[in-house]
């Protein structure tokens, strides 16, 4: 399959872009090539698509379900009881809804941690997205369940070939307060053995840090370091309550922090200190978290919130500028996911957005990246291409109405159980 985008704006230059299979093969003005599909790009600019480095996609079914509640009460009194009623069909339809929302807001990859991973994988595969999908490991701090947890993760990994190469199973223990040391250690060993990503919530709340100090005599990052868990394959989610020692460890181990500002603010979980994290040289990406704690999956909104919050908190309007946060959502996130993507360049994976330059939020033109971060909304994204395939065109995704109908039905079934 081949795709040719004619006369599209790239870095303030009109070019033609030729995609064959899933790779950008040629980028230059006035290409003399034919293709299976030709797009007139004269109204558009082309930009890298977004890579959402932490979410619980099927939690779209819980959007608005438990708002305005503190984190641990939110989990223990509301979310976990409802999640105990989930079945794979709920997760499948919730993930399709999440994929629809993500595609329509420019996201082509999501890093997922949730239950019933085959429902998630099936939905991601059908929707044409890339995904790292991990069955969330929770043993209730019961070390006797460690082997059961590892077998659960291994089973999913063994099913990877059931899906497109865009979909990969990964390893994700939930957190140090829900997972025993044995499972944390063995799951890290499994991820290293299989050369897979490892994702975990770390230092999300003051309560987590206090409990860690009481139970283990160490802060969460230092506890994970003592277990030998941390390494360059690890995405540490949240990381709101770090000290200088924590940051030094994360830097030395090559860990990537997934910053989720909307969720952190909504749950009043704490402040992510971007300035200190940057000074420590730690890799950072941005992510939405789930739609129950955000409450949407728009990376456009997440970028704006991240940048504005940092400016307000620091008192420095120059901190976390538009290009930096855009890179955190695109090329830096793609690197963290191990993908040769995130830029519009020859030889890279063909993931991209066609942006409608006539959309009111982008007029007057001339400051595209700043406009995408500070003023744009998803309606300015006309076309989304992932792995060389068109997922969104003219703002439409295939089977939108059916996806929404089935998600509503799944929600009503879930809350009646």
N, C-alpha and C positions, 0 to 999 in steps of 0.2 A: 504494500500500500504506500502511496506517495501523496504528499500534500504540498501545494505551492501557495504561499501568501504573497500577493503582489502589492507593491508600492505601500508598504507599511512603515511607520515611523519608528526607527530604532536609534536611540542616542542622538536624536535631532537630525537623523539622516534617513531619507527615503530609500528603502531597500526591498528586494525580493528575498523571501526565505523559503528554501526547499527542504522539506522533511521527507526522509525515506524510512519506512518502518517506524522506528521510534527515536531517530537521531536527527539533529540539525546537520544536514550535509552541505549546504551552500547558503551563504549570506552575502549578497552583493547587489548593487543596482542592476536592474534590467537583465535578469537571468534568462537565457534562451533554453528553457527546459519545459517539458510537459509533465503533467501529474494527473493522478486519478481524480483528485479534488483540487479545485482552484478557488481561493478566497480573495475577493477584492478588499485589500487592506487600506485603501486610500482614506477612509474615515477614521482609521485606528492608529494607535500606538501599540507596540508589543512590549510586554514586560514579563519578567519571571513570575511564575505562579507561586502560591504559598504552600508551606509545609508545616502542618500543625503538630508540634512535637509532644503534646500531651493532651489526651482527652479520654473520656469514657463515652463513646459515641451513642450507645443505646439509651443514655440518660436523657436524650431528647424527650422520651416518654414521661419524664419527671419534671419537665420544664414548668416552673412556677409552683411546683408541688409543695415545697417547704422553704419558703423565702423568709428572710429577716430573722435568722436563727444562728446562734453561735455554733462553731464548727463541730465540736464533740457532741453537743446535743442534737445538732442537725443530722449527724451520722447515726448515733445510737438510738435516738427516739423516733426518727422519721425515715431516713434513707435505708438503713440496713433492714428494718422490718418490711419495707415495701420490696426491697430487692430479694428478700427470701421467697417472694411469690413469683419471681421471674421464671419464665421458661424460654427455650431457645427461640420460639416463634416471636415472642415479644422483642428479644434482642435483635432478631433479623429485621423486623419492621422498624424498630427504633433506629437501627444503624442506617437503613435505607433513607429514613428521614434526615438523619445527620448528614449523610453523603449528599443528599439533595441540597441541603442548606450550605454545606461547605463548597460544593461545586459552584453554586450560584453566587458565592462570595469569594471565589477565586482560589480555593484550596484544592490541591490535587493529591496530597498525602496526609495521613493522620497516624499518629503513634498512640495506639489504643491499649488500655488496660481495663478488662471487664470480664464478666461471666459469660458462659456459653460462646466461646470464641469461634465456633464453626458458624454460628448465626451471623457474627460480625464479618467473618471472612467471606461467606457467601454473598452478603450484601455489598461489601467493598468490591468484590470481583465483578458482580453484575453491573455495578454502577461505573466501572472503569477506572476506579481510583487506585492509587498506591496505598499500602498500609503495612505497618508493623503491628501485629495483633498478638497480644499476650493474655492468656488466661490469668486473671488476677489470683495470686496465691495468698490465702489467708488460712492459717492453721490455728488461730485463737491462742497463740503462744504455747501450743501443745507440741513439744518436740517429738512425741510418739507418732505424730501425723506427718513428719517430715518426708518419709519415703513416699507416702501417698501424694503429697504435693509435687514432688519431683516427677513421679510417674504421670501425673496429670499434665504437667508442662511438657514432658517428653512425648506423650501421646499426641499433643497438638503439633509439636515440631515434626513428628513422623508423618503427619498428614499434609505437610507443606506442598507436596506435589499434586495434591487434589485441586489446586487452585492455580491461577495465573502466576507468572513470575513477578508480577506487581505486588503480590500478597505474600507476606512472610510472617511466620509465627516467631515470637520473641519470648523473653522471660521477664516477669514482673511480680515480685513480692510487693504487697501493698504498702507496708510501713513497719517500722521497728516495734510499734505497739500492738500490731496484729499478727506478727510473724515471728516464730521462735528463731533463736540463733542457728539451730541446726538447719532449718529451711533456708535461712538467709545465706549460709555458707554453701550448702549443696546447690542452691539455685544459681549462685554466682559461678560455681564450678561447672554447672551444666551450660550456662551461657558461654563461658570461655571455651569449653570443649566443642560446642556446636558453632562457635564464632558468630554469636547472635547478640543483639542489643539487650541491655538489662536496664529496667526502668523501676524507680522506687520513689515514693513520697518521702522527703527528708526535711526535718525542722520546719514543719508547716505552722506549728503553734507553740506558744509558750508552755502550754500544758505538756506537749510532747517532750520538750527539752527538760522540764522539771521532772517528769516521770523517768526519762532516760537517766538523768543524774542520780535519781533515787534508786532505780533498779540495777543499773550497770556501773554507776560511778563515773560515767562518761557522757559527754554531749552526743547527740545522734550521729553526726559525721564521724566523730572520734571512735564511737562504738562500732560503726561499720568498718572503719579502718582497722580496728583491732581484730575484726573477723576476717579481714582479707577480701572484702567484697568489692571495694572501689577500684575502678580501672577506666581506661579510655572508652570502653563500650557502655559505660553507665550514664544514663540520663537521670539526674537528681532533680526531682520536681519540687518547686516552691523555694526551699532554702531561704526562708525569711529570717530565721533566728540563728545567725552564724557569728562566731567570733573570729579573730585573726588566725587562730590555729586551724579552725575549720577550713577557712579559705586557703590556707597554705596547703593543707592536705588535698583539697579538691583540685587545686592547680597542679600539684605534683603528680597526682594520679590521672590527670587528663580528663577528668569528669566534665560533662556538659550540664549546665543548669538550665532547666526549662522554667522560664519566668511566666507566671499566669496572673497578671495584675488585676483583671476584672474579678476573678474568683477570690483572690486574696483580699481585695477591698470589700467585696460583698459579704464575706464571712468575717471580716475584721480580724483576719488571721495574723496580720503583722505587716511590717515594711520590708520590702526587698531593697537592700542597699546596693544599688547599681554602681555607684561611684567606687565603693570599696571593692566590689566584685571585679570591676574593670581594672582597678589599680593592681589587684592580685593576679591579673592575667588569666582569669578563668573563662572558658568558653561559655557563651550564653546564646540561648535561642528564646523565642517567644511562643506561647501556646495559649489556647482558650480554656483548658480544663473542660469539664462536662457542662452540658446545657442546663443542669439543675443548679449549678453554682455560679453561672456566668451572667445571663441566661441564654446567650446565643453563641454561635460558632464562627463568627465573623472575625477573620484575622485583620481586616481593615480596622475594625473598632478596637481590637486588642492592641494594635500598633499605636493608635492615637492615645488610648488610655495610658499605655506604658510610658510614652514620651511625655505627655502632659503631667502625669503624676510625678515623674522624676523631676521635671522643671519646678513644679510647685513645692515639692518636698525639699529640694536642694536650694531653692532660691536662685538658681542659675539657669537662665533661659537658653544657654548654649548646650546644656547637657542632653545626651541621648537625642541627637538630631535625626532628621527624617531619613537620611540615607543609612545611618547606622541601624535604626530599628527596622528599616526595610530589609537590610541584609540579614538581620536576625531572623526574619520571617521567611527568607528565601534561601540564599546561597549558604549561609551558616547553618541553617536547619537541614538543608539537603546534605551538607557535609556530615553533620552529626548522625544522619540516618544512613550514611555510607553510600549516598547516591551521587553520581556524576551529573549534577543538575543544579539549578538555581541561577543560571545565567543563560542568556541567549547567545550562544557561541557554537561555532562549528565543532562537531564531535560530541556535544553534550546531549543528554536526554531531552527529547522534545516535549517539555512541559512549559506552557506559556499562557498568557492572557492577552486578548485583544481588547484594548480600552477605547471606549467611545469618546473621542476628544470633544464632541459637541455636547456632552452631558453638562448640565448647568453647573455641577460642582467642580468641573475642570476648566471652566471658562473664567477669565482669559487663560490661554495656554502659555506654556513656557516654563512652568515649574512643576513638572509632572510628578516627580517622587514626593516632593512636599505636599502637593495636592492629594496624592494617593494616601498619604499618612494623615493629613490634617483635615481634609474637606470631603474626600470621596465617600460614597456609599456603594454597596454592591451593584446598584442599578447602572453604574458606569461600565461594568464588565459585560461586554457583549458576548465574547467567545472564550471558552476554556478548553485548552488542549492538554491532554495527559498521555504520555507515552506515544505521541503521534496520533492520537485519536481525539476527535471532537466530542467533548462531553456536554458542552453548552454552546448553543449558537442562537443568535437573536434573543438571548435571555431565556431560552427554553431548554429544558432537559426532558429526555424521553420519559414518558409515563409519569409525569409530575402528579397528575390528578389521582392516579391509582396509588402512588406512594403515600400521598397525604391521607387518602381515604383509609388505607390499611393501617397507617400509624394511629389515626384516631380510634379505629376499632381495637387495636392492640392496647391502647391506653385504657379504654373503657373496660376491657377484659381484665387488665392488671389490677385496677383499683377495686374491682368487684370481688376479687379472690379473697 
